[in-house]
Each structure stands twice: as structure tokens, then as C-alpha cells.
């Protein structure tokens, strides 16, 4: 009943959003600012997913729900190279935007917020927008926090590339080869780009989205100085690998929350659940950054010697998952949690408590160096 009343409240209450504009490179950028009574010190800057916009259901519902919880927010529409763009991207028009354009526009809105007395915003991104937010945040030291909702992963980008021919009927390699022959601003016929089929796109746009090593939000998350909250949808069929991509990164500064039964779009009640998690996350003062651990100069031979005991259980044929190639910070943090009782495993607690921090660093660095 409580959830029904909350949803009815959102549906019947108008969203009191003030549309604001920003000029950039001859384009007008659009955003909606929603005030909140008794607002928290940090304001949320929301970035939508692939080819979407600020007025999509998830974004509007999230802004309303956050306002009810004391969180002011600014939700912007990525221009995609279109002046004052509204609604979903026009697939019939030439696609001249590039993936990295989002970083510049997010940075411009951060500057806009600062000019309006919002010094340390919290960045929120959904889907591909979460990847773009993570990439932007990894370069900044002026954020209160970062929230990644159903974030695009390197795996999801890889699947899109591998499935290109099945989706559009033409080899992606052939499209990339043609794009490499052209100047970046030359528009070419393409069988598809992102979700747009049978369209035209600049060579630079094609290369930006499909060339090079695929990256996801988890690629940039370890380099973010601000606290990070990853909000995952348990029934997400778009990025089902997100839990596996982020769980190894979990530490004091990166928290993960799963919303039961939600799918990729967090519709209806699930936006409320996400707003609860985000508001609680934003209400806490950021923790001081942990001291940087120098894994690069760790004694790998010592780590290999100490790690022999681990390998008996954590090998490819062992009863537990292998440790080879896991991120060093995650392994070091996990050993600390076993040692202090945050993780409950009698055998691991015994091992972890027998190690000092130098030994934990050596072991973590050793296993992280495997399979590289």
C-alpha cells in the first residue's frame, strides 16, 4: 500500500522543473532543474542513456522522487550534435556525434552548477550515460559522489560489436575499414550505428563508438576519487554482466546495491527504490580517500611464495574461484575484511589474520599480475 501511495503521489504531482539552456559550439544545450525543499548540500546532475533525453520516464520520475527526498537535480539532454535537441535521437538525420562529446557537455553542466552555487555535485548516469559519467568523474576531484545506474559495461559494448552483423546484415570490420579511409567529418552511408538502422554517420562518429578496445563504466571506476554507488537491476537483460563486472571492484568507496525485480529502465516503483538508495548515499559526507597502495613495487616473488597456500583452493581445478588476474585493490581489501570479520569464512579468516599488510599487498600484487 505504501508503494502504491508513493507512485500515485508521483503521478499526480506535477514535476516543477525549470528548463535552463547553455550555449556550446553553436548549439543550445537543454536541461531541467528541479528544486527541493530542505535540499541536501550536493545537487544531482543526471545523464541519460543511449540516444535518449532528459524527458524520458526514468529521468523525470527519478527527479521527482529525489526532490521528495530533499535532493535537487539537474537533468540534461546530450546534444548529439543537434541544436536544442528534444525527444529521442532522430535516426533519419546524419549521426555526427561522438562518444567523447558527452564528456565535454557533462563538464559544461558541472561548471554551470558551480556558477549557481552548487560546488560539489553528485553525478548520476544511466546505461551508456553511466559509462560517460564514470569516464568524466575519473578525471575530476571536485565531486561529492558518483552514481552509476545499470551501467554499460565493456562486455555489453563487446556484445554490441560482435552482434553488429546479425543486427544490421553487414560486417562491422568492413564498415570500420571504410571509415578509416575517410576524413572524420565526412558523412557515409552505414547499415547501422548504435540503435539507428540504415542511416548516415560521420566517419569520426563510427570510429568513436566502434573502433578500439571496448570500455565500460567499470573501466573508469577504479580511478574515481569520489565515493561511488552502483545501482543494479536484478532483472536487467541489457547488461546482465554488470554484477560480475563490479563486484570485484567493491571497497569502502565503491558500494553496490541490487534492486529486486527491476529491469534496465527502473520503471514505476523501481525508480522510487533507486531514489531511496541515491538519497541515502548523497546524505553521507564523503569518506576521506584511503592512502594509495603501491602495488607496482610490491615484492612479487614474495607474493608468489605466500600465494602457494591460496592456489591449492583457488586454482582452476579448486573448489573456489581462481584468483589469477583479479584486481589487486580488491584482493587486498578482501583479505582485510576476512581479517577483521567483515567477511565470514573461518578458513579465510585464519589465513588473513596470519598476514601483515605488507604480505597482503605482496599476495594481491602477485595474483593481479597473472594472466596479464
N, C-alpha and C positions, 0 to 999 in steps of 0.2 A: 504493500500500500504506500509506504514511504517513497519508494522509487517511482510509483505512478504519479504521486503528487509532485515530485520533483520534475518529472517530464512534462506534466501539464503546465507547471509554472513556466518552464522554458518556452513551451509552445504558445502560451497566451501572452507572455510578456514580450513587448517589442524590444528589439536589440537597439539600444540607444547609442548608435555608432556615429562618430563624426568622420566623414571622409576627408582625408588630407592628401595633398599632392606634393610631388618633388620632381624637379627638372634634372634630367641626366642625359647628356649626349644627344640633345634634341628630342628626347622622349619625355612624356609625362608619366611618372610612376604613381600608382594609386595605392592607398592603404586606408583601413578603418581603425580609428582609435576609440576604444571603449573604456570609459572611466569606471572606477569602482569606489564605493563608499568605504571609508576606513581602509584605504588601499595599503598593501604591503609596500615596503621601500622599493623593491625591484618591480619593474614592469616587464611583461612578456612580449617578445617580438616573435610572431608566428609566421612560418614559411610553409606554404602548401606543397603538395606532391606534383608529380609529372604532369605538365600541361594544364594544371588546374588553376584555381584562382581564389581570392580572398572571400568570395561569397558562397563558396561551396558549403554544404550542410555541416560537415565536420568542423570547419573553421568557425562558422557562425555560432553553432551550438557550444563549441569549446569557449569562445569568447564570452558568451552569455553566462555559462557555468562558472568560468573563472571570476567574472565580475561579482557574482553572487557570493564568492568566497574571498572577496577582497583583493582580487588581482586585476589590475588594469592591464590592457593589452593593445598592441598594435599588430594587425594582420595585414600583410601587404600582398600585392599581386606581382609576380615576376613579369617583367615586360615581354620577354621572349622576342625582343626587337620590335614590338608593336606599341605605338603611341596610345596611352590611356587604355590599355587592354582590359576588357571585361569578358567574363564568361570563359568557357573552355577555349583552348587554343584553336585557331582556325586552320584545319589541316589542308584546306584548299589553297591557302596562301603559301608563298615561299617560306621555308623554315630557315631563317638566317641566324638564329640564336645559337649560343654555345654554352656548354655546361658551366664553364667558369664565369659566365656573365652573372650568374646568381650570386657568387661571392661578392662581386662589386656592389650589387644592389642591396644585399643584406648589410654590407658595411655602410652604405649611404643611410639606411634607415637607423642603424645604430647611432650614427652621427646626428641624425635628426632628433632622436630621443635625447641625446646628450644636450642639444641646444634647448630642449624643453624640460630640462632639469631632471632627466632620468639617466643618471650617471652609469649605473651598472645593470644593464638589462639582463634578463634571462632569455636565451634563445630557445625557441621550440620549433622543431621541424618534423614534418610528417613524410614518410616514404622517401622518395628521392630528395625531398626538401630536408629530411633529416641528414642525409649524406652531405648536402650542401652546407647545412648549418654546422655539422661536425668539422668539415673542411675549413670553414671560416673561423670557427672557435679555436681550432688548433693553432691559429696564427695570432691570437689575441690574449691579452692579460687584463682586460677591463670588463669581464663578465661576472655576473652574480652566479649564474649556473647555466646548464645546457640540458634540454630535454629532447630525447630522440624517440619519436613515436613510430612504431612499425617501420624501423629504418631500413632503407635499401642496403643490401649487403654486397660484398664483392661476388658472392655466389649468385645473387639474383641478377646482377649485371652480366655475369658469365652465362647464365641460362638464357638471357635475352639475346646474347650474341650467338650462342650455339643454336638457338631456335629461330634465328632470322630467316634462314632459307625455308623452313617449314611454314613460317608465318607469311612470308612475302614472295616465296617462289623463286628467289634469286640468291646466289651465293654472296654472303657478306664480304668475302675476300675480293670478289670481283668489283663490288661497289667501292670498297676502300682503295683498291688499285686505281680505279678511275678518279677518285677524289684526290689521290696523291699526285696525279698528273696536272691538276688544275690549281689556279691561284685560289687562296682561301675564300675570297668573296664571290667567286664565280658560282652561279646557281646551276645545278644539274638536276636532271630527272632521276628520281630514286624510287625503287619499289616500295620503300617504307623507311620511316625514321621514328623511333620511339613508338607511339601508338598511331601514327599517321601513315596510312597506306596510299600508294600511287600519288605521290606529291612531288614537290621540288624542294631542294635544300641546297644551301651553300656548301661547297666542299669543306670549308672550315667547320661547319656545323656537324657534318657527317663524321669527320675525323675526331672532333671533340667528344662525341658521345660513344664512338665505337672503336677508335684506334688506341693502341697502348694496352697496358695491363689493367684489367678491371679493378676498380676500387669501390669500397662501400663505407658506410659510416664507421664500421669497426676499424677501418684502416687508419682513421684520423683520431679516434677516441683516445688512444694512449697519450697523445700529445696535447690534450686539452688540459689547461691548468685549473679551470673552474670545476666544481662538482658536476657530475653527470648523472641524470636519471634516464634510464632506458625503459620505456613503456611498451611492452609487447602484448600482442593479441594472441591468446592461446589458439584460436581457430583461424589464424592467418594463413591463407593458402597462397598469398602472393610472395611473402618472404618467410616460408616455414623454417628456414635455416637460421633465422635471427637469434633464437636462444643459443644454439650451438656456437654462433659467431661471437656472442657477447659474454657468455658465461665464463670463459677463461680470462676475461678482462676484469671481472668483478673484483673490487677492492674497496677501501674506505671511502674513496672519492668517486666511485662508479657503482651506482645501485641499479638493480634490475627489478622491475615489477611486471607480473603477468596478470592481464585482465581476463578472467574466465569467460569463455563463450564469445568474446568479442572477435570480430573479423578485422580485416585490414583497415576498414573505414571507421571503426568505433562509432557506429550509428546509435541513435536513441540513448538508452540508459548508459551505454558504454562510454560515451563522451563524458557523462557525469562521473563515472568511475575514474576516468583519466584525469578529470579536473580535480577530484579529491587528491589523487596522488601528486599532481603537479603543485597544487596549492600548499600541501604539506611540505613538499620538497622546497618550495620557494620561501616558506616561513622560517626555515632554519638558516642561521648565519653560516656562510661557507667555512668549512674547516681549513685550518692552516695547511698549506701544502706540505706533504711528507718530504723529508730530506731525500734528495736524489741518490739512488744507489748505483754505484759504479760497477755494473755487471761486466762491462767491456774489459776491465783489467782484473777480473776475478781469476783465481788460480784454477784453470780448467782441469789440469791433471789431478789436483787435489779433489776437485768435484767428481771426476770420473772414479777415483778411488772410493770416495764416500758413497757414490751412487750405485756401487755394485750391489749393496743390500736392497736398494729400491728396485733394481732391474729384475730381481727374482720374481717379484709380484707384478711389476708394471712393464712387462715386455709384451711383444705382440702375441705371445702364447700364454701370457699370465692371466690371472683371474681378475685383474684390474686394468683400467685403460692405460695404454703406454704413455710415457712422459716425454718421449723424444719430440722436439720441435715446439713444445708449449712455451708460451711467453714467460721470460724469466721473472718479471714482476709478479705475475700470477702465482708461479710456483713458490716464490719466496714468501708471498703473502699467505698462501695456503698453509705452508709449514708453520708460520707464526700463529695462525688460527688453530691448528691442531695442538700446538704447544700451550696456548692459553685457554683451551677448552671451548672456543667458539665453534669449532667443528668437532663432532662427536664420533671418534673412532679410536678404540683403545690401543690398537696396534700402532696407528699413525701417531697418536699422542705420545706413546713411549719413544718412538723414533725421533719425533720433532723435539721433545724435551731434552734429548741427549745431545742436541746440536746447539752450538752457539751461533750468533748471527753471521759471523764470517763463514762458517761451514754451510749455513743455509744459502748464503749468496753463492758460494762455490758450486754447490749442487744445482741450484737453479740455473746458473750460467752454463753449466755443463750440459744439462738436458736441453736447454733452449738452443744450444749450438748444434744439436743433432738435426739431421735431415735438412740442413741449410746448404 
